[in-house]
Every structure is written in C-alpha cells, then in structure tokens.
Amino acid sequence: MSLKPKKVQFENEQPEFLRDAKNLEWTVGNITLDSSKLSEGQVVKGGTAVFKNTESDLYELVQSSTPETMAAPVLTAHAVKIEDVQVNEQASALRKASVYEELLTGVTNNFKKATQGRITFDV
C-alpha cells in the first residue's frame, strides 16, 4: 500500500454535523483510512464514526460488532472519496465536539460509550 498525499479542501469552515464550534479538538495531522476495507468509489461522509485498528494503525469504519474498547474513536470531519482501494486516503477528524447525531454516519452505542466525555450528542 502506498500513501498518497491529498490536499483537503474545506467547502464550509464548519462541518454541518456540528452543533457549535466551541471546544473542538481535532486529531493532530490527518487520520489514514484503510482503503482495502472500503470500496472503490465509496464516499466516506463527514461525520462518519471510525476507529484505529491497532495492528495496522489505519482507521476503519465502526461496525455494530466493534467493541466499546475500540482504539482512538473519532468522527471524520469532511467527505473523502475512495478512488483506489490500493491507496489509503487521509481525512481530517474530530476527537472532541458537540454534534447532531442525526447528521452522523455509523454511530453505535459502543461508539458513544467509547467517546463519552469527548463527543456530546444532541440532547
């Protein structure tokens, strides 16, 4: 696998799934998605729940079977299109935020437990 640098363009300054822009914590640098676990042409939307696979150090989509002990759970901040499953894509990600749950993708109860105190879902 190769890592292709990609310039992340921001369509909006604030992702639409955020309730507000206070107390945001971004990951340092971008996260790297494991494209081999995705499909060519697949779009990973902003606000998608992902976690770090500790064996590969790449991020994968949270599944219903992903345990609450998942490593480094974060939300992608902007959409990324998988052009080639042989090339891992980078994405910006939020580790702390106040969000509208209905605008997110792939959030499970285990993801909520894993991010408790960092990601606040709408009340």
N, C-alpha and C positions, 0 to 999 in steps of 0.2 A: 504494500500500500504506500502511496505517496501522499504527501500533504501539500495541497496547492494553496498558496496564499490568496485570499479573497478580500477585496475591499467591501466592507459592509456599508451600504448606503441606507441612510435613515430617511424614510418617507415622512414620518412625523417625528417630532422631537420626543414625544412621549407615547409609548405603546398604548393602544386603545384599551387594553385589558386592565390598566392601572386605575385604581380609584383616585389616587393623587400621586404627586411626585415627591412627597416627603419621605424621609428616612429610607431611601432606596440604597441597596447595596448590590453593586454589580460584581460579577466574578472578575478577578484580575486577568486581563487578557481575554481571549475568547475561549469557549469550550470547543472540543473537536468531536463531532458526531461520527459514530461508526456507520459509515455508508453501506457496509456489507450487510447490515441488519435492516436496511431500508430498500426501497425500490427505485429504479431509475425513473426520473420524472416526478417522484414523490415530493410534495411540498410539506416541510415541517413548519407549521404556522407559528407565529409569535404567540407566546403563552402556552407552549406545549411543555408538559411535565417530562423531564429527563433526569437520569441519574448516571453516575460514573461506575462503569464496570471496572472493579479494582484489578482484574487480571490484565485487561487490555489498556487501561487508563483512557478509554474512549467513552463517550456518552451514548446512552441508548434510551429509547422511549420507555416510559414507565408502563408496565402491563398490570393487569389485575392480579397476576401472580407475584409481582415484585414486592418483597417484604418491607416492612416499615424500617428495617435496619439498613436500607439502601444507602450507598455512599454518595455524598455530595449532591443531594436532590436540588435542582434549580428549575427555573422556567426560562425557556428560550425567549429572547426579547423581540426578535424580528424573524420574519419568514426566511427560510432557506430552501432552495430547490436542489434536489439531488440530481446532478447531471450525469454522474458516472459512479456506479457502486464500487469501483476500484479506487476512487479518490475520496478521502474523507473531507467533509465540509466543516468549516468553522462557523460558529454563531455566537452572538453576544448573549449573555444570560444574566438573570437576576437571582440573587440568593436571598434578598430580603425586600418585601414590598407589601402593599395593601392592594388587593386585586378584586375584580368582579369575576366570580367563579364561572358564571355562565358564558364568559368570553374565553375561557381556557380550554385546552385540549388534553385529555389523558390523565386528568387529576383523579386519583383514587383516595380512599380513606387512608391507606398506608402512606401515600404521599403527604397527605395533610398531617398525619402523625409525625412523619419524618421532618417536616418543615415547621412544626409547631413553634411559635415564638418568633419565627422569621418571616413567614408568609401569612398575612392576615387575609382571610377570605371574607367577602362581604357579609355584613351582619344584619 
